Amino acid sequence: MTSTVKFLSSMSDSPVSEPTHRFSDTEIDAIYKAIALRRDMRHFRSGCVPEEQLQRLLAAAHRAPSVGLMQPWRFIRITDMALRHAIHALVEAERIRTAQALGEREEEFMRLKVEGILGCAEVLVAALMDGRERYIFGRRTLPEMDLASVACAIQNLWLAARAEGLGLGWVSLFDPDALADLLGMPSGARPIAVLCLGPVERFYDKPMLEQEGWAQRQPLSELVSENSWPG
């Protein structure tokens, strides 16, 4: 009897034990809790993010899935206060332009706090790498999947930060070309988000835009359908 046959024979004589890949109830609850309580934070308090903790959060972001394993995310940590003020100025300029474009909701928008760049402990700029055109695995017909991959990395960072009690806010009000120039990005690279990270006094009970009456979350039943587009 060959070694392979002997192995199969011994397996057939042994009770079959089905492995389980399910997390414990406590672990599952923690994951869903982080998802439910994640908030896009704008209000921060004084304090720092220890270096070890920051690296842990960035490692969580780096474990995100990416199409074709291209890992298109790049994170730039802003430690120069003058540069932070320059980024804030870009955001403020776009905030005004956005308000003007909103027409009748301009004044309502201008009352919203849309960023925490000058008050948070850490500012990170999440960006798409350059040279992405050479990656066609999963992108030949959907080239925007590199952007989706960066969004997954940001979400990983966001959930990890919430689990560790830190607030994170995603700021997208900026001219991407102006920010790319400010940060010396190579041709083809593109900033996606300015991320404000740090301790907060409290997390919002609901997403801030819901609390402020700007918009409400749509019912899931209106966004899910079967076999055809939601009607």
MDAnalysis code that builds the backbone (N, CA, C; Angstrom):
import MDAnalysis as mda
import numpy as np

u = mda.Universe.empty(693, n_residues=231, atom_resindex=np.repeat(np.arange(231), 3), trajectory=True)
u.add_TopologyAttr("name", ["N", "CA", "C"] * 231)
u.add_TopologyAttr("resid", np.arange(1, 232))
u.add_TopologyAttr("resname", ["MET", "THR", "SER", "THR", "VAL", "LYS", "PHE", "LEU", "SER", "SER", "MET", "SER", "ASP", "SER", "PRO", "VAL", "SER", "GLU", "PRO", "THR", "HIS", "ARG", "PHE", "SER", "ASP", "THR", "GLU", "ILE", "ASP", "ALA", "ILE", "TYR", "LYS", "ALA", "ILE", "ALA", "LEU", "ARG", "ARG", "ASP", "MET", "ARG", "HIS", "PHE", "ARG", "SER", "GLY", "CYS", "VAL", "PRO", "GLU", "GLU", "GLN", "LEU", "GLN", "ARG", "LEU", "LEU", "ALA", "ALA", "ALA", "HIS", "ARG", "ALA", "PRO", "SER", "VAL", "GLY", "LEU", "MET", "GLN", "PRO", "TRP", "ARG", "PHE", "ILE", "ARG", "ILE", "THR", "ASP", "MET", "ALA", "LEU", "ARG", "HIS", "ALA", "ILE", "HIS", "ALA", "LEU", "VAL", "GLU", "ALA", "GLU", "ARG", "ILE", "ARG", "THR", "ALA", "GLN", "ALA", "LEU", "GLY", "GLU", "ARG", "GLU", "GLU", "GLU", "PHE", "MET", "ARG", "LEU", "LYS", "VAL", "GLU", "GLY", "ILE", "LEU", "GLY", "CYS", "ALA", "GLU", "VAL", "LEU", "VAL", "ALA", "ALA", "LEU", "MET", "ASP", "GLY", "ARG", "GLU", "ARG", "TYR", "ILE", "PHE", "GLY", "ARG", "ARG", "THR", "LEU", "PRO", "GLU", "MET", "ASP", "LEU", "ALA", "SER", "VAL", "ALA", "CYS", "ALA", "ILE", "GLN", "ASN", "LEU", "TRP", "LEU", "ALA", "ALA", "ARG", "ALA", "GLU", "GLY", "LEU", "GLY", "LEU", "GLY", "TRP", "VAL", "SER", "LEU", "PHE", "ASP", "PRO", "ASP", "ALA", "LEU", "ALA", "ASP", "LEU", "LEU", "GLY", "MET", "PRO", "SER", "GLY", "ALA", "ARG", "PRO", "ILE", "ALA", "VAL", "LEU", "CYS", "LEU", "GLY", "PRO", "VAL", "GLU", "ARG", "PHE", "TYR", "ASP", "LYS", "PRO", "MET", "LEU", "GLU", "GLN", "GLU", "GLY", "TRP", "ALA", "GLN", "ARG", "GLN", "PRO", "LEU", "SER", "GLU", "LEU", "VAL", "SER", "GLU", "ASN", "SER", "TRP", "PRO", "GLY"])
u.atoms.positions = np.array([
    [0.853, -1.192, 0.000],
    [0.000, 0.000, 0.000],
    [0.890, 1.243, 0.000],
    [0.635, 2.127, -0.929],
    [1.451, 3.337, -1.003],
    [1.160, 4.234, 0.179],
    [2.058, 5.195, 0.398],
    [1.882, 6.118, 1.516],
    [0.613, 6.945, 1.348],
    [0.282, 7.301, 0.098],
    [-0.931, 8.087, -0.152],
    [-2.175, 7.296, 0.213],
    [-2.205, 6.001, -0.202],
    [-3.355, 5.146, 0.102],
    [-3.475, 4.943, 1.602],
    [-2.324, 4.712, 2.269],
    [-2.337, 4.556, 3.725],
    [-2.924, 5.787, 4.405],
    [-2.534, 6.983, 3.884],
    [-3.031, 8.221, 4.471],
    [-4.545, 8.336, 4.307],
    [-5.048, 8.038, 3.094],
    [-6.483, 8.112, 2.840],
    [-7.236, 7.089, 3.671],
    [-6.640, 5.883, 3.826],
    [-7.279, 4.845, 4.612],
    [-7.401, 5.272, 6.070],
    [-6.345, 5.887, 6.596],
    [-6.381, 6.334, 7.991],
    [-7.386, 7.465, 8.174],
    [-7.528, 8.300, 7.152],
    [-8.493, 9.390, 7.228],
    [-9.915, 8.857, 7.271],
    [-10.171, 7.799, 6.470],
    [-11.529, 7.246, 6.423],
    [-11.906, 6.569, 7.732],
    [-10.922, 6.126, 8.486],
    [-11.195, 5.469, 9.761],
    [-11.336, 6.451, 10.916],
    [-11.010, 7.722, 10.645],
    [-11.034, 8.732, 11.702],
    [-12.327, 9.526, 11.621],
    [-12.827, 9.966, 12.763],
    [-14.025, 10.816, 12.726],
    [-13.727, 12.123, 11.999],
    [-14.687, 12.538, 11.171],
    [-14.499, 13.763, 10.396],
    [-14.810, 14.962, 11.283],
    [-13.872, 15.863, 11.350],
    [-14.051, 17.080, 12.138],
    [-14.103, 18.263, 11.184],
    [-15.260, 18.863, 11.069],
    [-15.423, 19.998, 10.168],
    [-14.807, 21.241, 10.795],
    [-13.807, 21.832, 10.130],
    [-13.218, 23.052, 10.689],
    [-14.218, 24.205, 10.590],
    [-14.128, 25.116, 11.504],
    [-14.981, 26.299, 11.442],
    [-14.109, 27.532, 11.264],
    [-14.569, 28.435, 10.426],
    [-13.832, 29.672, 10.186],
    [-14.553, 30.862, 10.818],
    [-15.591, 30.572, 11.556],
    [-16.386, 31.629, 12.172],
    [-15.651, 32.221, 13.372],
    [-15.718, 33.550, 13.489],
    [-15.182, 34.206, 14.671],
    [-16.080, 33.896, 15.864],
    [-15.589, 34.178, 17.041],
    [-16.414, 34.030, 18.233],
    [-17.502, 35.102, 18.225],
    [-18.543, 34.883, 19.004],
    [-19.625, 35.862, 19.080],
    [-19.113, 37.229, 19.526],
    [-18.191, 37.226, 20.467],
    [-17.635, 38.485, 20.961],
    [-16.879, 39.221, 19.860],
    [-16.101, 38.474, 19.088],
    [-15.346, 39.087, 17.989],
    [-16.286, 39.611, 16.914],
    [-17.310, 38.860, 16.597],
    [-18.284, 39.304, 15.591],
    [-18.991, 40.569, 16.053],
    [-19.398, 40.585, 17.310],
    [-20.063, 41.769, 17.860],
    [-19.164, 42.992, 17.766],
    [-17.880, 42.807, 18.014],
    [-16.939, 43.936, 17.965],
    [-16.825, 44.495, 16.556],
    [-16.808, 43.613, 15.565],
    [-16.715, 44.076, 14.172],
    [-17.945, 44.883, 13.788],
    [-19.121, 44.351, 14.084],
    [-20.346, 45.061, 13.737],
    [-20.485, 46.358, 14.543],
    [-19.981, 46.354, 15.767],
    [-20.030, 47.562, 16.584],
    [-19.171, 48.660, 15.973],
    [-17.967, 48.318, 15.514],
    [-17.092, 49.312, 14.886],
    [-17.741, 49.882, 13.630],
    [-18.389, 49.014, 12.849],
    [-19.062, 49.473, 11.631],
    [-20.206, 50.420, 11.980],
    [-21.006, 50.045, 12.986],
    [-22.181, 50.847, 13.337],
    [-21.810, 52.185, 13.960],
    [-20.712, 52.231, 14.715],
    [-20.363, 53.435, 15.457],
    [-19.286, 54.287, 14.780],
    [-18.817, 53.864, 13.637],
    [-17.870, 54.694, 12.882],
    [-18.533, 56.011, 12.509],
    [-17.798, 57.102, 12.642],
    [-18.328, 58.422, 12.305],
    [-17.288, 59.216, 11.517],
    [-17.787, 60.088, 10.658],
    [-16.924, 61.010, 9.926],
    [-16.735, 62.227, 10.819],
    [-15.609, 62.273, 11.539],
    [-15.429, 63.253, 12.610],
    [-14.878, 64.580, 12.100],
    [-15.377, 65.645, 12.701],
    [-14.928, 67.008, 12.389],
    [-14.418, 67.735, 13.625],
    [-14.791, 67.248, 14.802],
    [-14.429, 67.905, 16.054],
    [-13.422, 67.042, 16.806],
    [-12.282, 67.622, 17.136],
    [-11.204, 66.903, 17.796],
    [-10.789, 67.656, 19.055],
    [-10.164, 66.946, 19.969],
    [-9.610, 67.582, 21.161],
    [-8.098, 67.478, 21.104],
    [-7.443, 68.151, 22.014],
    [-5.988, 68.104, 22.058],
    [-5.528, 66.691, 22.419],
    [-4.338, 66.378, 22.051],
    [-3.795, 65.051, 22.312],
    [-3.044, 64.558, 21.091],
    [-2.370, 63.455, 21.244],
    [-1.556, 62.924, 20.156],
    [-1.963, 61.493, 19.843],
    [-1.447, 61.008, 18.734],
    [-1.575, 59.595, 18.369],
    [-0.178, 59.000, 18.509],
    [0.056, 58.139, 19.486],
    [1.393, 57.557, 19.641],
    [1.868, 56.899, 18.354],
    [3.176, 56.988, 18.125],
    [3.746, 56.478, 16.886],
    [3.400, 55.006, 16.653],
    [3.486, 54.203, 17.687],
    [3.184, 52.783, 17.542],
    [1.736, 52.571, 17.110],
    [0.843, 53.360, 17.668],
    [-0.569, 53.248, 17.306],
    [-0.803, 53.696, 15.866],
    [-0.178, 54.783, 15.464],
    [-0.320, 55.261, 14.090],
    [0.159, 54.213, 13.099],
    [1.297, 53.591, 13.384],
    [1.814, 52.561, 12.484],
    [0.887, 51.347, 12.441],
    [0.253, 51.052, 13.558],
    [-0.704, 49.945, 13.596],
    [-1.920, 50.244, 12.706],
    [-2.398, 51.476, 12.754],
    [-3.539, 51.864, 11.932],
    [-3.179, 51.860, 10.445],
    [-1.987, 52.344, 10.128],
    [-1.548, 52.340, 8.728],
    [-1.354, 50.910, 8.220],
    [-0.889, 50.028, 9.095],
    [-0.748, 48.620, 8.712],
    [-2.111, 48.007, 8.422],
    [-3.133, 48.406, 9.197],
    [-4.492, 47.934, 8.928],
    [-4.954, 48.409, 7.558],
    [-4.652, 49.663, 7.228],
    [-5.005, 50.179, 5.902],
    [-4.300, 49.383, 4.810],
    [-3.053, 49.051, 5.055],
    [-2.246, 48.355, 4.050],
    [-2.688, 46.909, 3.841],
    [-3.493, 46.383, 4.745],
    [-4.014, 45.029, 4.590],
    [-5.300, 45.000, 3.760],
    [-5.697, 46.124, 3.237],
    [-6.928, 46.188, 2.453],
    [-6.800, 45.358, 1.168],
    [-7.924, 44.902, 0.639],
    [-7.885, 44.220, -0.658],
    [-7.615, 45.229, -1.766],
    [-6.987, 44.785, -2.831],
    [-6.793, 45.660, -3.986],
    [-6.864, 44.824, -5.255],
    [-7.428, 45.417, -6.282],
    [-7.601, 44.717, -7.551],
    [-6.237, 44.360, -8.132],
    [-6.061, 43.085, -8.455],
    [-4.791, 42.632, -9.017],
    [-3.622, 42.772, -8.063],
    [-3.924, 42.940, -6.774],
    [-2.906, 43.176, -5.739],
    [-1.988, 44.340, -6.127],
    [-2.578, 45.359, -6.740],
    [-1.769, 46.489, -7.188],
    [-1.409, 47.438, -6.046],
    [-2.171, 47.391, -4.939],
    [-1.868, 48.228, -3.771],
    [-1.617, 49.685, -4.178],
    [-2.638, 50.322, -4.723],
    [-2.433, 51.654, -5.304],
    [-2.406, 52.788, -4.290],
    [-2.610, 52.472, -3.008],
    [-2.661, 53.528, -1.995],
    [-1.277, 54.053, -1.649],
    [-1.237, 55.347, -1.425],
    [-0.062, 56.012, -0.884],
    [-0.555, 56.953, 0.211],
    [0.130, 56.972, 1.344],
    [-0.250, 57.842, 2.452],
    [0.891, 58.817, 2.734],
    [0.549, 60.093, 2.794],
    [1.524, 61.130, 3.105],
    [1.161, 61.723, 4.465],
    [2.058, 61.585, 5.412],
    [1.830, 62.133, 6.755],
    [2.288, 63.584, 6.771],
    [1.401, 64.477, 7.169],
    [1.712, 65.901, 7.187],
    [2.148, 66.291, 8.601],
    [3.443, 66.529, 8.765],
    [3.972, 66.910, 10.075],
    [4.405, 68.379, 10.124],
    [4.494, 69.016, 8.960],
    [4.878, 70.423, 8.874],
    [3.625, 71.279, 9.074],
    [3.607, 72.111, 10.105],
    [2.405, 72.892, 10.413],
    [2.101, 73.909, 9.328],
    [3.125, 74.464, 8.704],
    [2.885, 75.418, 7.617],
    [2.193, 74.709, 6.448],
    [2.604, 73.477, 6.180],
    [1.970, 72.706, 5.119],
    [0.532, 72.372, 5.491],
    [0.306, 72.075, 6.755],
    [-1.064, 71.792, 7.202],
    [-1.953, 73.025, 6.978],
    [-1.440, 74.201, 7.291],
    [-2.208, 75.427, 7.058],
    [-2.464, 75.639, 5.566],
    [-1.501, 75.304, 4.731],
    [-1.681, 75.457, 3.282],
    [-2.771, 74.514, 2.775],
    [-2.805, 73.296, 3.293],
    [-3.866, 72.351, 2.922],
    [-5.213, 72.875, 3.397],
    [-5.238, 73.410, 4.602],
    [-6.472, 73.982, 5.132],
    [-6.977, 75.112, 4.228],
    [-6.067, 75.919, 3.720],
    [-6.454, 77.026, 2.835],
    [-7.072, 76.497, 1.541],
    [-6.511, 75.410, 1.003],
    [-7.090, 74.803, -0.205],
    [-8.510, 74.308, 0.070],
    [-8.692, 73.695, 1.231],
    [-10.015, 73.180, 1.591],
    [-11.006, 74.326, 1.782],
    [-10.572, 75.377, 2.422],
    [-11.461, 76.523, 2.658],
    [-11.874, 77.169, 1.334],
    [-10.950, 77.268, 0.394],
    [-11.282, 77.842, -0.913],
    [-12.324, 76.996, -1.630],
    [-12.173, 75.694, -1.563],
    [-13.137, 74.807, -2.211],
    [-14.459, 74.803, -1.465],
    [-14.421, 74.948, -0.151],
    [-15.662, 75.012, 0.634],
    [-16.526, 76.172, 0.153],
    [-15.911, 77.306, -0.102],
    [-16.650, 78.479, -0.570],
    [-17.203, 78.240, -1.971],
    [-16.395, 77.650, -2.854],
    [-16.863, 77.373, -4.214],
    [-18.011, 76.364, -4.209],
    [-17.895, 75.350, -3.337],
    [-18.961, 74.355, -3.232],
    [-20.244, 74.999, -2.735],
    [-20.129, 75.866, -1.751],
    [-21.303, 76.547, -1.215],
    [-22.010, 77.354, -2.301],
    [-21.224, 78.064, -3.096],
    [-21.807, 78.868, -4.171],
    [-22.501, 77.993, -5.207],
    [-21.945, 76.797, -5.450],
    [-22.535, 75.895, -6.430],
    [-23.831, 75.260, -5.928],
    [-24.048, 75.278, -4.623],
    [-25.241, 74.666, -4.047],
    [-26.481, 75.544, -4.157],
    [-26.296, 76.792, -4.558],
    [-27.445, 77.658, -4.771],
    [-28.204, 77.942, -3.489],
    [-29.459, 77.500, -3.429],
    [-30.323, 77.854, -2.306],
    [-29.875, 77.240, -0.977],
    [-29.000, 76.251, -1.029],
    [-28.517, 75.645, 0.221],
    [-27.159, 76.209, 0.641],
    [-26.720, 77.287, 0.004],
    [-25.393, 77.854, 0.277],
    [-25.225, 78.222, 1.753],
    [-26.147, 78.974, 2.309],
    [-26.001, 79.401, 3.701],
    [-26.054, 78.212, 4.657],
    [-26.922, 77.260, 4.357],
    [-27.029, 76.067, 5.193],
    [-25.722, 75.280, 5.179],
    [-25.110, 75.176, 4.000],
    [-23.844, 74.465, 3.877],
    [-22.734, 75.181, 4.635],
    [-22.697, 76.498, 4.557],
    [-21.627, 77.259, 5.195],
    [-21.688, 77.166, 6.723],
    [-22.815, 76.751, 7.262],
    [-22.914, 76.581, 8.711],
    [-22.360, 75.231, 9.172],
    [-22.159, 74.319, 8.217],
    [-21.644, 72.999, 8.564],
    [-20.138, 73.055, 8.800],
    [-19.661, 72.276, 9.739],
    [-18.211, 72.111, 9.927],
    [-17.794, 70.946, 9.042],
    [-16.946, 71.217, 8.070],
    [-16.639, 70.195, 7.072],
    [-15.236, 69.597, 7.207],
    [-14.448, 70.086, 8.164],
    [-13.100, 69.546, 8.331],
    [-12.576, 69.864, 9.715],
    [-11.501, 69.142, 10.102],
    [-10.847, 69.384, 11.381],
    [-9.343, 69.437, 11.239],
    [-8.902, 69.972, 10.114],
    [-7.479, 69.910, 9.750],
    [-6.571, 70.583, 10.776],
    [-6.983, 71.704, 11.310],
    [-6.117, 72.435, 12.235],
    [-6.277, 71.993, 13.676],
    [-7.276, 71.165, 13.958],
    [-7.521, 70.773, 15.326],
    [-7.208, 69.325, 15.658],
    [-6.937, 68.507, 14.646],
    [-6.701, 67.082, 14.890],
    [-5.225, 66.806, 15.188],
    [-4.963, 65.620, 15.698],
    [-3.588, 65.263, 16.057],
    [-2.730, 64.963, 14.829],
    [-3.317, 64.295, 13.848],
    [-2.565, 63.876, 12.663],
    [-3.359, 64.183, 11.401],
    [-2.653, 64.596, 10.370],
    [-3.250, 64.758, 9.046],
    [-2.526, 63.826, 8.088],
    [-3.289, 63.020, 7.382],
    [-2.762, 62.116, 6.368],
    [-3.442, 62.425, 5.052],
    [-2.689, 62.403, 3.977],
    [-3.280, 62.520, 2.646],
    [-3.209, 61.153, 1.988],
    [-4.363, 60.617, 1.632],
    [-4.431, 59.340, 0.926],
    [-4.474, 59.630, -0.564],
    [-3.657, 58.920, -1.315],
    [-3.530, 59.218, -2.739],
    [-3.410, 57.944, -3.565],
    [-3.703, 58.100, -4.839],
    [-3.448, 57.043, -5.818],
    [-2.012, 57.161, -6.302],
    [-1.360, 56.040, -6.486],
    [0.019, 56.036, -6.959],
    [0.083, 56.436, -8.434],
    [1.262, 56.727, -8.897],
    [1.471, 56.987, -10.325],
    [1.732, 55.665, -11.048],
    [1.764, 55.688, -12.358],
    [2.083, 54.500, -13.154],
    [1.036, 53.414, -13.093],
    [-0.209, 53.773, -12.814],
    [-1.245, 52.745, -12.654],
    [-1.652, 52.110, -13.969],
    [-1.321, 52.751, -15.081],
    [-1.744, 52.233, -16.391],
    [-1.125, 50.877, -16.712],
    [-0.046, 50.509, -16.026],
    [0.574, 49.221, -16.315],
    [-0.139, 48.068, -15.613],
    [-1.079, 48.394, -14.749],
    [-1.852, 47.362, -14.058],
    [-3.202, 47.216, -14.755],
    [-3.388, 46.124, -15.490],
    [-4.655, 45.941, -16.198],
    [-5.461, 44.782, -15.622],
    [-4.860, 44.003, -14.710],
    [-5.547, 42.894, -14.070],
    [-6.707, 43.448, -13.244],
    [-7.945, 43.217, -13.694],
    [-9.109, 43.722, -12.994],
    [-9.473, 45.151, -13.326],
    [-8.682, 45.794, -14.192],
    [-8.926, 47.205, -14.504],
    [-9.110, 47.461, -15.995],
    [-9.038, 46.423, -16.811],
    [-9.098, 46.645, -18.261],
    [-10.412, 47.306, -18.657],
    [-11.514, 46.851, -18.088],
    [-12.817, 47.447, -18.392],
    [-13.315, 48.355, -17.275],
    [-12.710, 48.248, -16.091],
    [-13.109, 49.083, -14.953],
    [-11.870, 49.745, -14.347],
    [-11.295, 50.712, -15.040],
    [-10.051, 51.329, -14.554],
    [-10.208, 52.022, -13.206],
    [-11.452, 52.377, -12.835],
    [-11.667, 53.054, -11.558],
    [-11.520, 52.130, -10.359],
    [-11.252, 50.854, -10.589],
    [-11.096, 49.936, -9.459],
    [-9.876, 50.250, -8.604],
    [-8.935, 51.010, -9.139],
    [-7.820, 51.441, -8.290],
    [-8.315, 52.402, -7.213],
    [-9.265, 53.249, -7.579],
    [-9.871, 54.156, -6.612],
    [-10.656, 53.375, -5.557],
    [-11.375, 52.347, -6.004],
    [-12.118, 51.512, -5.061],
    [-11.169, 50.845, -4.073],
    [-10.003, 50.460, -4.536],
    [-9.022, 49.818, -3.665],
    [-8.520, 50.779, -2.598],
    [-8.257, 52.031, -2.974],
    [-7.825, 53.029, -1.986],
    [-8.940, 53.271, -0.966],
    [-10.188, 53.295, -1.440],
    [-11.311, 53.481, -0.521],
    [-11.374, 52.348, 0.500],
    [-11.060, 51.129, 0.070],
    [-11.024, 50.004, 1.008],
    [-9.947, 50.217, 2.068],
    [-8.802, 50.734, 1.659],
    [-7.718, 50.993, 2.614],
    [-8.128, 52.060, 3.622],
    [-8.799, 53.101, 3.140],
    [-9.262, 54.158, 4.040],
    [-10.283, 53.595, 5.024],
    [-11.190, 52.750, 4.540],
    [-12.189, 52.161, 5.432],
    [-11.529, 51.286, 6.503],
    [-10.512, 50.515, 6.120],
    [-9.780, 49.728, 7.121],
    [-9.208, 50.635, 8.212],
    [-8.578, 51.700, 7.787],
    [-7.989, 52.661, 8.731],
    [-9.072, 53.261, 9.621],
    [-10.194, 53.593, 9.032],
    [-11.305, 54.225, 9.742],
    [-11.853, 53.311, 10.834],
    [-12.095, 52.054, 10.465],
    [-12.661, 51.112, 11.434],
    [-11.667, 50.784, 12.546],
    [-10.401, 50.639, 12.180],
    [-9.373, 50.369, 13.193],
    [-9.258, 51.543, 14.154],
    [-9.303, 52.774, 13.618],
    [-9.226, 53.958, 14.469],
    [-10.420, 54.014, 15.424],
    [-11.616, 53.714, 14.891],
    [-12.808, 53.748, 15.758],
    [-12.705, 52.705, 16.867],
    [-12.215, 51.524, 16.519],
    [-12.070, 50.472, 17.522],
    [-11.090, 50.890, 18.617],
    [-10.096, 51.706, 18.257],
    [-9.101, 52.157, 19.237],
    [-9.487, 53.468, 19.900],
    [-10.702, 53.954, 19.609],
    [-11.193, 55.149, 20.277],
    [-10.735, 56.460, 19.675],
    [-10.222, 56.427, 18.447],
    [-9.782, 57.636, 17.767],
    [-10.786, 58.031, 16.693],
    [-10.946, 59.337, 16.517],
    [-11.815, 59.832, 15.465],
    [-11.056, 59.998, 14.167],
    [-11.774, 59.839, 13.057],
    [-11.181, 60.075, 11.742],
    [-12.219, 60.760, 10.872],
    [-11.794, 61.771, 10.141],
    [-12.671, 62.473, 9.216],
    [-12.077, 62.493, 7.825],
    [-12.922, 62.222, 6.836],
    [-12.505, 62.201, 5.431],
    [-12.899, 63.532, 4.805],
    [-11.923, 64.309, 4.364],
    [-12.161, 65.599, 3.726],
    [-11.875, 65.459, 2.237],
    [-12.863, 65.824, 1.421],
    [-12.690, 65.721, -0.038],
    [-12.885, 67.061, -0.730],
    [-12.981, 68.128, 0.047],
    [-13.169, 69.466, -0.519],
    [-11.810, 70.096, -0.805],
    [-11.282, 69.828, -1.979],
    [-10.018, 70.441, -2.394],
    [-9.835, 70.237, -3.893],
    [-9.042, 71.083, -4.483],
    [-8.662, 70.930, -5.888],
    [-7.541, 69.890, -5.926],
    [-7.768, 68.713, -6.522],
    [-6.747, 67.671, -6.475],
    [-5.442, 68.055, -7.164],
    [-5.528, 68.842, -8.219],
    [-4.298, 69.261, -8.901],
    [-3.481, 70.202, -8.022],
    [-4.177, 71.113, -7.342],
    [-3.477, 72.053, -6.460],
    [-2.838, 71.317, -5.291],
    [-3.543, 70.341, -4.731],
    [-2.976, 69.584, -3.612],
    [-1.813, 68.720, -4.079],
    [-1.935, 68.135, -5.267],
    [-0.836, 67.327, -5.814],
    [0.418, 68.180, -5.993],
    [0.251, 69.401, -6.497],
    [1.391, 70.307, -6.671],
    [1.988, 70.673, -5.311],
    [1.135, 70.950, -4.351],
    [1.606, 71.342, -3.025],
    [2.449, 70.245, -2.388],
    [2.099, 68.978, -2.651],
    [2.787, 67.850, -2.031],
    [3.860, 67.244, -2.935],
    [4.090, 67.845, -4.087],
    [5.146, 67.357, -4.969],
    [4.878, 65.974, -5.536],
    [3.632, 65.673, -5.833],
    [3.301, 64.358, -6.371],
    [3.744, 64.243, -7.821],
    [4.196, 63.053, -8.232],
    [4.602, 62.873, -9.620],
    [3.395, 62.860, -10.557],
    [3.649, 63.038, -11.826],
    [2.586, 62.997, -12.823],
    [1.859, 61.653, -12.752],
    [0.533, 61.707, -12.742],
    [-0.256, 60.479, -12.688],
    [-0.745, 60.139, -11.301],
    [-0.035, 60.600, -10.266],
    [-0.500, 60.390, -8.895],
    [-1.624, 61.372, -8.608],
    [-2.530, 60.990, -7.712],
    [-3.697, 61.834, -7.477],
    [-4.155, 61.729, -6.020],
    [-4.288, 62.872, -5.336],
    [-4.802, 62.822, -3.965],
    [-6.292, 62.504, -3.964],
    [-6.695, 61.673, -3.021],
    [-8.080, 61.230, -2.921],
    [-8.761, 61.804, -1.685],
    [-8.033, 61.891, -0.591],
    [-8.648, 62.306, 0.666],
    [-7.626, 62.955, 1.574],
    [-8.076, 63.959, 2.305],
    [-7.330, 64.488, 3.439],
    [-7.983, 63.872, 4.669],
    [-7.213, 63.121, 5.436],
    [-7.742, 62.391, 6.579],
    [-7.297, 63.061, 7.869],
    [-8.272, 63.454, 8.692],
    [-8.005, 64.061, 9.997],
    [-8.160, 62.974, 11.054],
    [-7.150, 62.770, 11.858],
    [-7.118, 61.665, 12.812],
    [-6.717, 62.163, 14.189],
    [-7.390, 61.684, 15.221],
    [-6.967, 62.056, 16.563],
    [-8.020, 61.809, 17.617],
    [-7.677, 62.093, 18.877],
    [-8.640, 61.946, 19.972],
    [-9.812, 62.904, 19.812],
    [-10.972, 62.485, 20.302],
    [-12.176, 63.320, 20.270],
    [-12.808, 63.314, 21.664],
    [-13.587, 64.348, 21.950],
    [-14.305, 64.389, 23.231],
    [-15.388, 63.311, 23.262],
    [-16.082, 63.171, 22.143],
    [-17.149, 62.194, 22.025],
    [-17.414, 61.944, 20.544],
    [-17.992, 60.818, 20.257],
    [-18.407, 60.511, 18.890],
    [-19.855, 60.929, 18.708],
    [-20.190, 61.389, 17.524],
    [-21.563, 61.809, 17.246],
    [-22.515, 60.624, 17.433],
    [-23.704, 60.920, 17.952],
    [-24.706, 59.868, 18.123],
    [-25.146, 59.304, 16.774],
    [-25.222, 60.181, 15.782],
    [-25.534, 59.806, 14.398],
    [-24.500, 60.464, 13.500],
    [-24.387, 60.033, 12.251],
    [-23.537, 60.782, 11.322],
    [-23.878, 62.268, 11.379],
    [-22.862, 63.114, 11.354],
    [-23.070, 64.537, 11.588],
    [-24.073, 65.153, 10.627],
    [-24.033, 64.748, 9.361],
    [-24.951, 65.338, 8.387],
    [-26.395, 64.935, 8.661],
    [-26.595, 63.788, 9.287],
    [-27.940, 63.412, 9.737],
    [-28.343, 64.282, 10.917],
    [-27.434, 64.441, 11.867],
    [-27.732, 65.268, 13.040],
    [-28.068, 66.701, 12.655],
    [-27.383, 67.215, 11.624],
    [-27.583, 68.595, 11.201],
    [-28.745, 68.748, 10.232],
    [-29.399, 67.634, 9.885],
    [-30.547, 67.704, 8.988],
    [-30.198, 67.915, 7.529],
    [-28.919, 67.693, 7.178],
    [-28.517, 67.874, 5.775],
    [-29.070, 66.759, 4.893],
    [-29.022, 65.530, 5.392],
    [-29.519, 64.375, 4.649],
    [-29.836, 63.264, 5.631],
    [-30.570, 62.272, 5.176],
    [-30.916, 61.128, 6.002],
    [-30.501, 59.846, 5.300],
    [-30.152, 58.841, 6.077],
    [-29.784, 57.555, 5.489],
    [-31.004, 56.913, 4.837],
    [-30.812, 56.415, 3.618],
    [-31.916, 55.769, 2.906],
    [-32.163, 54.368, 3.465],
    [-33.395, 53.904, 3.426],
    [-33.678, 52.528, 3.865],
    [-32.961, 51.512, 2.972],
    [-32.374, 50.510, 3.585],
    [-31.661, 49.490, 2.816],
    [-32.578, 48.826, 1.796],
    [-33.846, 48.663, 2.144],
    [-34.790, 47.980, 1.255],
    [-34.951, 48.693, -0.083],
    [-34.662, 49.997, -0.110],
    [-34.781, 50.757, -1.356],
    [-33.533, 50.640, -2.228],
    [-32.483, 50.050, -1.674],
    [-31.203, 50.014, -2.378],
    [-30.785, 48.602, -2.780],
    [-31.589, 47.616, -2.440],
    [-31.273, 46.227, -2.750],
    [-32.402, 45.652, -3.594],
    [-32.048, 44.961, -4.667],
    [-33.058, 44.339, -5.512],
    [-32.581, 42.954, -5.926],
    [-33.413, 42.253, -6.649],
    [-33.083, 40.905, -7.083],
    [-33.293, 40.781, -8.582],
    [-32.243, 40.383, -9.268],
    [-32.271, 40.051, -10.695],
    [-32.399, 41.237, -11.650],
    [-32.722, 42.422, -11.164],
    [-32.779, 43.586, -12.040],
    [-32.626, 44.833, -11.197],
    [-32.510, 45.947, -11.868],
    [-32.306, 47.241, -11.192],
    [-33.477, 47.550, -10.272],
    [-33.188, 48.158, -9.101],
    [-34.303, 48.516, -8.207],
    [-35.345, 49.378, -8.905],
    [-36.606, 48.994, -8.788],
    [-37.661, 49.725, -9.479],
    [-38.515, 50.528, -8.523],
])
